[in-house]
């Protein structure tokens, strides 16, 4: 994959904040209560906001991609040889010629991707919808996902959630979600699945070939909502199976399947739909997993079928801060139609590994899972791919040298729908501690640097160091629906490094600082994570934690 950090030689501004260390420690009770046996692994396989998974296999290589909305770079891509141990190899969209989310809200930008491999031309395709820059539906290509992707080819159709299908005879098709024809919408959430013939030479759908193959969903008389993210699979019986999400990416989410003798239909729904959902279960069950759906299927290393899908894990207050995560289950396709194994009963936190696989998560560069500690000492320009920007490249505001990471503040701030000078990573646990070491001497009340817990531009906490008159202050600012209040503030000695810390315990968050790294002082007592939840803030992303700086600070100490 093209290096994202190959040219980080931005010179540091005078008095720019320097971060010398960041430590994130996950401590969720569910992993303590369910330790792994030797032949087990955890699901979700990707914790935190890695939604809308799509997966493809070529030989022994699996590649998986996810929505990224307005995060930069776009579309994280992971590689595995066994479906258990995953390595992030970068992002599909990592250049300004590919990504145009500079003014997009957090839940705009890039929607659900699909990744496919065409053996007829030995090419990988990633197709998605970019709600920014006037792009719309688009596709990029590569012959090697480790080496980067083409610039986008815009596609001439509306709707969202496109996916490609390559038939045995070399013909190609695009399927996607769309609104019904004008005047045909019967109810709120009524959507259709369309198919187009696809021209591989032009990377474009063929005009006039569009056809509705699913209207509404499994049974339109029951007014199903938000049929979306279609994938076509061809089985050895020569028939074509269309699997889609239905019910919306919320508490009625599910996965359904249809069958046809022709890729262009007509398609008949299976008699055992839905094939995956958690919507009928007791809401008071332990270790709840909800919203399961938006699945893609692939053959595993053991010859069995597996499906990746999104779901959420609400906290004890029924709030969702970690966002939509990526889960996996075996799929039984011994009958006419597939069914996710134990996908209609309460999902468990761990599974048996495919035969012959060793669990190496968190080792040798493989993505961690369960409870883990992530330590970043900023000793290399090659920052972990988990560090991301918002609406713009991280290279535009950071520099790395032997002292650590310097953030050169933008004159935008955390409230703006614009590129902001904050380096983010995802919340991956409900219970965690995150500590950042900061050297910073703000010169005016317009300067601030510190930690942020960020759900979107109108919902977040800022915990930072600023100046008022001749004093330096540390303050905690809460922003709800765009309205900001100062929870607490206190004077601080900014002549030495300051350790900023957030301790999250489910819905309870506490912020601390220390000037010696040992003795921590609370600021603001206990505050609620309500504003960091999808329940309150809406949208499609989970919370992020950021190392933040601005020269346009609006938070004033009291």
N, C-alpha and C positions, 0 to 999 in steps of 0.2 A: 504494500500500500504506500502511496506517496506520503512522505514524511510531512506531518502537519506543523512541525516545529523546526524545520530546517533552516529558517532564516530569521530567527529571533535575536536580532541585534539592535533592538530599539534602545536608544540611550535613555537612561533614567532622568526624569525631571528632578530639579532641585526640591528636596524635602518630600519626594514621593514616598509612599509607604512601602516598607520592606517586610515581607513575610518570610521567616526563616524556617518555620515548621508548621505542619498541620497534621493532627492525629484524630482519626475517627474510629470509635470503638462501638461496635454493635453488640447489644446485650438482650435480645428478645427471649422471653421466657419459653416460647414454644420450642426453641432449639435446645434449651436445657432439659425440658420435659421429654424430648424425643431425640436422644443421642443416636447417632448412626451406628448400625452394625456394619460389618466388613463389606457386605454385598448390597449396601443401600446408598441412595443419594437423595438430596433434598429437592423438592419442588415447592415454590418457584425456582427455576434454574437461573433466572436473572431477577434479582430483587430490586425494588425501586421502579421508577417510571421508565420501563422498557416495554411499551405497549405494542399491540398490533403486530405480533410476530409473523414472519413468513420465512419459509425454509426451503432449501433445495439441496439435492445431493448430486455430486459428480464423482464417480468412483468411490474412493474412501473418504472424500471430503464433503463436509456439510457446511453450508453457509446460511446464516440467519440474519435478517434485517428487521428494523423496528422504526416506528414513527418517531419523529423528533420535533415536529411543530416549529417553533422559532429558535430552537437551540442551534448553536453553531460549533462545529460542523454539523451537517445533516445526515440522517439515516445511519446510525451505528451499525456496523457489520461485524459479526462474530464467526469464528471458524471452530470446527470440532471434527474429530475422527470417530466419535463414539456416542454423541448426544448427551454425554454426562459432563465432560471436561471441555470448557469453552475458552477461547482466547479472543479478545477483541483485536481485530487487525486494522481498525481504523474506522473511517466513515466513508460512505459512498459519495457524498457531496461535500467536498472539502475545499472548493475553490470559489472565488467570487463570480466566475463565469457559470457556475452551476446553481448557486443558491442566492435567493433574492428576498430575504426575510427581514430586511433592515427596518421596516416600519410595521411589522406584523405583530399583533397581539400574541401572547404566549400560546394560546390554543389555535392559532392560525398557522400559516406557513405550510409545513409538510405533513400531509395526512398519510394514511395507511399505504405502505409499500408492498409490492410483491416481487419476489426474486425467482427467476426461472432460468433453466439452461436448455439451449437448443443444440442437440447433438448434430444436426444437419450442417450447421456452420460453426460449431464449437464455440458458441458465444453465450455469455451470461447477459441477462436483461434484468434491470431493476426498473419497475414502472410504478409511478406514484402520482399523487395530486399535490401541486405546489400552489397553495392559495396565497400567492404573493408574486409581485413583479410581473403580473399579467401573463404568467406561464400556464396555469391550469394543469391538465393532465400531461404527463411527460414520461419519456423513457431515456435511460442511459445504458450504455453497453460496455462490455469488456471481455477479453478472452482470458483474463487472469485477475480475479478479485483482489489478489495481493498487490497488484501493480497500478491500481487506480482505474477510474471510469471516464467515459466520454463526457463532453458537454451535453446538455439536454436536447432531445428532439421533442418539441411541443407536438401534441396530438390533437386532432380536430374532432373532439367530442366533449360533451359536458358531463356532469356527474362526478362521482368520486370512486375510490377503491378499485382501480383497474387491475386486471391480472391477465397475463398472456398464457396461451396454451399452444403447444407445438405438437401436431399430430404425426403419426408414423409416416405419412406420405409427404411430410415436409411442409404442409399447409400450416399457417399460423392464424390465430384468432385472438381478439381482445374481448374480455367480458368485464362489465363494470356496473356499478349502481348508478341509477339516474332517476329523475322525476318522471312521472307518467307524461304521456303526450299532453299538450296544452288542452285544458278543459276536461281531462280524464281523471284528475286526482279526486278520489272518493272520500278521503278522510285524512286527518293529520297523521303524518308518518307513512302514508301510502307511497311506496317506491317500487321500482322495477329493476330487473337485471336485463341488460342488453348485451348482445354479441355483435362483433364486427369481424369481417375478414381483415387480415393484416398483411401489408406489403413489407416483406423483409428487406427489400432493396432500398426502399424509401423511408423505412421506419415510420410508417404512417398507416392509419386505418384507410380502407378503401371506401370511398364515398358511395353512399347508396346501399351499403350492405348491412346496415344496422337493423336489428330485429329484437323485439322483446321476447325473452325466453322464460322469464318468471314475472308474473304480475302480482305484486303485493307480498307474496310469500307462499307458505305451504297451502293455506286455505284462505282465499281472499274474503270468503263470507264471514270469517272471524276477525277481519280487519287487522291482520298482522302488520307490525310496524318495522320500518328501517331494515328491509332486506338489503344486505350489503356484503362486501368483501368476498366475491365469488372466486372459487378455484375449480377448474375442470381437471379431472383425473380419468385416465383411460385404463381399464382393467384388461386382463387376459381374455375375458369373454367378449371383447370387442366393443363393449358398451361404454358410454361416457357418463361420468358421475359429476354432478355439479354440487359443490358444498358451499354453503353461505352462512353468514351470521344473520340472525333474525331477532327482533325484539329490542334493538337499541343497546348501546354499550352502558347499560345500567342494570337495575335489578330484574329485568325481564329478558336479559341477554341469553342467547342460546345458539347452538349450531344445528343446521338442518341440511338435508341432502336430497337430491333429485337424480333421476336417471333418464337416459335417452339412447337411442340407437344412432344418433347423429350429433355432432358437436353443436349444430345450430338448432337442435331441438326437433320436435317438442319434448319438454322435460316433464316427467311425472314424479311427484313427491314420494319419498319412502313412506311406508306405513308405520315406521317406528320413530318418526320425528317427535321431539328433538333428539339428536344423538349425543348431545352434551348440554347440560345446564345445571345450575344450582338453585333455580328460582322457586322450586316447589318445597324446599326444605324448611325445617323448623328454624325460625330466626334466632332462637335462644340456644342453639347448639354451640359447643365449645369450638374454639379455633376456626371460626367461620371463614369460609372462602365464598365470595359472591361474584356475580357479573360474568361468569365463565362463558366464553364464546370467542369468535373471531379466530378460527382455527385454520391450520394448514397441516397436511399430513405428509409423511416421508417414510421410506423403508429404513429400518435401523440396521446396525452392524450385525445383528443376530438374525436378520431375515424377517423379523417381525415388523409390524407397522406401528408408528408412533405419531402423535399429534401434538403440536405446540399451540398454545392458545393464551389469551389474556384472562386475568381475573384479578380481584382485589381482596385485600385482607383488612377489614375495618378494625379500629381499635376498640377499647372498652366502652367508649362513648359513641360507637357506631360511626365514627368519622374516618375518612380515608385520607391519609397524608402521604403514604408511600406511592400512591398512584396505581395505575394498572400495570401488573407485573407479568412476566412470561413463565407459564407453567407447561408441564409436559405430562402426557399419559399414554400408555399403550392403547392401541386401537385394535379391536377384534373385527376382522372382515371375513369371517368364515361363512357368514350367510350372504344374502343378496346385497345387503347394505352394511356400511361400517357402523360401529358403535364404540364410543370411548369407554374403555374398561373402567368401571366405577366412576364414570363421569356424570351419573344421575343420582349418586348418593354423596354424602359429605366428603369432600376431598381431604386426603390425608397429607401430612407435611413431608412424607418421604416415600420412596418407591424402591423396588428391587432393580438393580442395575441390569442392563443387557448382559447376557452371558459372555464372560471373557473380558469384561471392562473393569478397570481399576479406578477408583475414585481418587483423582488428584486435584480436586478443586482447591484453589488457594495455594497451590504449589507450582513451581516450574513455569510461572507465567500464566497459569490458568486462572480464570475468574474465580474469586472467592464465593463461598456460599455458607448459609447459616450465620452464626455469630463469628465475627472476624474483626481484626484491627487493620486499618489502612493508615500507614505512616508515610508522609511526604516531606522530605527534607529539602526539596528543590535544589538538588545537587547536579541535575542534568537538564539540558535544554529539551531533552526528549521526555516531556511530561507524559504521565499516564493519560491514555485516551479518555478516561473518566472525567478529566477536567475539560469543561466546555465553556464557551462564551454564550452570550445572549444577543441574537440578531446581528452579530458580527464576529469576525475572527478574534480569537484570544491574542493572536500575534500583534494585533493593532494596539494593544495597551499593556503588554507585559514584557519584561526582560528578565533573563536569568543569568546570574554570575555566581562566583564563589560565595557570595554573601547570602544568596537566596533569591526569592522572587520579588521583583519590584513591579508594582502596578502604577502606571502613569495615568492619573485620573482624567477621565473625560469631563466635559462641562454638562453632560447629562447626568441624571440621577436615577435611582432605583424605581421611581414612579413613571419614568418615561417609556413610551412605546418607540424605542430607538435603541441602537447599540449602547450598552452600558459597560463601564469598566469594572466588571465583576467576573471572577473565575469561579465557576460552579461545579459541584458534583451532586449526585442524587442522594436524597434520603433513602436508605436501604433498610432501615429498621424503625419500629415504633419506639424502642428504647435504645438510646445511644448517647454517647458523649463526644463532642467535637471540640478540639482545642487548637487555637491558632496563636502563634507567637509573632508579635508585631513590633517593629521599630518605626516610630512615626512622631513627628512634631508638627502638627497642623499650624499653618501661619495665620489663618483667619477663620471666621465662623462659616465661610463657604467651603472649607476643607473638612472632609471626614473620611475615615477609613476604619474597617473592622469586619465583623461577621454579619451576614444576613441569612435569615431563613425566609425563603421566597416561594410563594405559590404562583403569583402572577403580579403584574405591574400595579395592581390595586389592592393586593393582600400580601402582607409580609411584615417581618420584624427586622429592624436595623439595630445592631448593637455595636456602637463605634465610638471612636475618639475624635473630638473636635475641639474648637477653641471659642471662648467667649470673653471679650475684654482681654485681660492679660492672663487668664487661667485656662488650663486644659481640662476638659471634662470627658467623662465617659457617660453615654446615655443609651437608653433603650426606647426605641420608637415603635409603636404599633400602628399599622395602616390597615383599615378595614373599609372596603368599598371605596377606596380612594381618599378617605378621611383619616388624617394622621393625628396621633396624640403621643405625647411624651409620657411614658410609664414612670420613668425615674431617671435621675441624673446625679452625678457627683463629681467633684473635682478629683484630679488624678495627676500624679507625677509622670510626665511623658518623657523624661530624660533618659529612662532606661527601657529595655524591652518590656512590653505588656503582654500578658497571656490572657486571651479572651476565650471564654468557654461557654458552651450551651449544653445543658443536660436535659435530654428529653426522656420522659417517662410516660409513654402513652400520650394522653392528652395534656399532660402537665409539662411545661417548659420552664427552666430556670437558667438565668444568665449570670455569669461570674467573671471577675477579673482578678489577676494577681500580678504583683510587680516582682515576685521572687520565684514564681513557678511552683510554689508549694502551698502558700496560704491564699485561699480564694475567697473573695467577698462577693456576696450576692447583690445584684442590682435589680430592683423591681419586684422582688418576691417571686411567687409562682404565677405564671400567665398561661392562658389557654392556647392550645394548638388549633383552635377552631378555625382561625383565619388561614391556616395552612392546609385545610382540608378541601377536597373537591366538593364536599357537601355544602360549604358556605361560599367558596370562591367560584364554583362551577368549573367549566372547562374540562380538558382531557389529560392534564398532566399532574404528576405528583409534585411534592415539595422538593426544593433544591436548597443546598447550603452553599453560601458563597463567600469568597474573600473579596471585599468590596472597597472601592475608593471613588470619590467624586470631588470635583472642584465646584459643584453646584449644589451644595448641601442645603436642605431646607429644615433639617432637624435642629432645633435650638434648645440648649440646656435650660432648665428651669431653676 
